[in-house]
Amino acid sequence: KEEVALEAARYISEGQAIALDSGTTSLELARVIRQQFRSLTVVTNSLTIANELADAEGITLVLTGGIYNSEEKAFLSDMATLILSHISIDTLFLTTCGISVERGITYQRTDDIIIQSRLMEASDRTIVITDSSKLGVNSLVRMCGIDRVSMVITDSHAPADRIRAFRKAGTKIVIPRGNRQASPA
């Protein structure tokens, strides 16, 4: 997840507004952001990410609010989405339980989808950040097709056949530098 987070940071520029959902890969990206950026707005529904960035110099933190789910350590439900109709986000970094060419982005629970969908609507682009174990996996609830994302960033352990399937479907797959299958930035 750290490898994915470091690669994802290459797609962030100082001064941008980005969104991080409540996934563990997003938390890793928040840790990278804390170290690498000094002028950034971060929108999140995650209390864990908020705690990570709360005192980070130069980071403006925007919390969605809403109903807190202690299991997820995040604010979920429609209430958490009210602020999102009033803000503009450059890039959403979206985590997932599964992503496949056939079913798109999937999750285990429906309450995850509410906030992720609204974050996606408020964003100019969506980048899926996921470890390779979730490539080609279909979880219970479908959020959207892969055509809704700008790219997928995964780790260097991604199986070549899964990478080929996504690329054949027209999805840009980015693998950290140094891997022979990496896409150009």
Secondary structure, 3 states (H helix, E strand, C coil): CHHHHHHHHHHCCCCCEEEECCCHHHHHHHHHHHHHCCCEEEEECEHHHHHHHCCCCCEEEEECCCEEECCCCEEECHHHHHHHHHCCEEEEEECCCEEECCCEEEECCHHHHHHHHHHHHCEEEEEEECCHHHECCCCCEEEECHHHCCEEECCCCCCHHHHHHHHHCCCCEECCCCCCCCCCC
